[in-house]
Amino acid sequence: MLGFLRRTLGRRTVRRHADKEKQRQSQRSGTHIPAAGDSRSIITCRVSLLDGSDVSVDLPKKAKGMELFEQIMYHLDIIEKDYFGLRFMDSAQVAHWLDTTKSIKKQVKIGPPYCLHLRVKFYSSEPNNLREELTRYLFVLQLKQDILSGKLECPFDITVQLSAYAIQAEVGDCDPSEHGPDFVSEFRYVPDQTEETELAIFQKWKECRGQTPSQAEMNFLNKAKWLEMYGVDMHKVKGRDENEYSLGLTPTGVLVFEGETKIGLFFWPKIIKLEFKKSKLTLVVVEDDEQGKEQEHTFVFRLDHPKACKHLWKCAVEHHAFFRLRGPVQKNSNQLSFVRMGSRFRYSGRTEYQTTKTSKPRRQVSFERRPSRRYSRRSMQHRANPFNRNLESSSHSNAASHKPSSQIAMIRSAVPVVASLPSAPVPIEIENLPRSPGLHQSVKRRLPRADDPRAAGCTLDSPALATAANRNYTEFVYEHNLKNAAQ
């Protein structure tokens, strides 16, 4: 009797704690979509959206992936939903796309709550085919994440142009009276964002004046689509020679990379066989020889984990079906269900052809763009220029003139006054040069020369130095170094 009461009370306690935890998770997320039924028959899924917000969805325990996907698409009012998917990580840290035909609990093993991420699954090769402004906005958010994470590499000039379009779409026209390069530092667009990058983005941003958010996002996509790695789904593999390669899935076929060098492209029509077994992926390609006859070539790749191999195979099947076919492959019902070889997985969604040919009205005409994450503004007082070192060196020499003679030798050896001269004249604007760093007028008149033996403690009051003290400080140091170098 006591054992029965103990087990009963223990279960109730555990259930009570589980209910409280679900309530905390739903309150922690931005939006909560409840479901009918008691807590024992409900699972909670937490989905991170592309704009950084979270949605908590309650579903029946036996719910399939399609129910969760449809709830998210309805919540965001996305019409062109076939370009997107829900992604999760397994215990082996392998990323998977949620299969809409299978149970959520059977796929996502980590939870509850079951954490997933909304991502762009298929990158349209022609963004002009995206009819919905909301779809283009989500594509821009995904590409911004790809560039910031380093997944999508692009040259410096392209990065600057894309960042200018992004800030134009979010902030609007640049107002020089309110905005400056330090304002751009509140945003993050590239992994290693420097002051030079922010200054270049600011200059390009001023050229985007007059563009609406929709126009700026369209320009962003039309610029990004020409990047070599745009929309390439990369997977790390090993060849028969045990060298590491990368297979990239694209709308046209499968790219093969050795390091960062592209060594091959297998077009989808030329791939006649694609299968996997444990950690081995086999690719059979047909190519024409010199005489015009078709020859089969077999390529075998290995992956670190069987789940990663199956994930690569499923992604390849879905890419081929979405971009190449006019409709999904219909399952053959004549085959016996209990006799099967290999995986029964087939792409069940609509193809790109079907998506572009069908149209459906949205519930709402407009949507709200969520502001991106802001960072602390960078201080622009010490921007890099070729005279900053001269400025710092002269400041140290001024401080050294007031120290005891026993310490001056050590200071002069550690901090040289005469800095190396630039190899060529640098065009600068006199108005932007830094002024004297807070020195009193009497101190300015006692600037010691580097080649003067009396610099240890004497005061120089020559008319030349008095005149130089009233001029721009950096200009004086530069001319002073030129004179020393000539001697």
Sequence and secondary structure as in RCSB ss.txt:
>XXXX:A:sequence
MLGFLRRTLGRRTVRRHADKEKQRQSQRSGTHIPAAGDSRSIITCRVSLLDGSDVSVDLPKKAKGMELFEQIMYH
LDIIEKDYFGLRFMDSAQVAHWLDTTKSIKKQVKIGPPYCLHLRVKFYSSEPNNLREELTRYLFVLQLKQDILSG
KLECPFDITVQLSAYAIQAEVGDCDPSEHGPDFVSEFRYVPDQTEETELAIFQKWKECRGQTPSQAEMNFLNKAK
WLEMYGVDMHKVKGRDENEYSLGLTPTGVLVFEGETKIGLFFWPKIIKLEFKKSKLTLVVVEDDEQGKEQEHTFV
FRLDHPKACKHLWKCAVEHHAFFRLRGPVQKNSNQLSFVRMGSRFRYSGRTEYQTTKTSKPRRQVSFERRPSRRY
SRRSMQHRANPFNRNLESSSHSNAASHKPSSQIAMIRSAVPVVASLPSAPVPIEIENLPRSPGLHQSVKRRLPRA
DDPRAAGCTLDSPALATAANRNYTEFVYEHNLKNAAQ
>XXXX:A:secstr
 HHHHHHHHHHHHHHHHHHHHHHHHHHHSSEEE  SS GGGEEEEEEE TTS EEEEEEETT BHHHHHHHHHHH
HT S GGGEEEEEE TTS EEE  TTSBHHHH  STTTEEEEEEE S  S GGG   HHHHHHHHHHHHHHHHHT
SS   HHHHHHHHHHHHHHHH S  TTT  HHHHTTS  STT  HHHHHHHHHHHHHTTT  HHHHHHHHHHHHT
TSTTTT EEEEEE TTS EEEEEE SSEEEEEETTEEEEEEEGGGEEEEEEETTEEEEEEEEE TTS EEEEEEE
EE SSHHHHHHHHHHHHHHHHHHH SS     TTS TT   S      S  HHHHHH     S S          
     TT   TTHHHHHHHHHHHHHTTS HHHHHHHHHHS SS    SS     GGGS   SS  HHHHTT   T
T GGGGT     HHHHHHHHS HHHHHHHHHHHHHH 
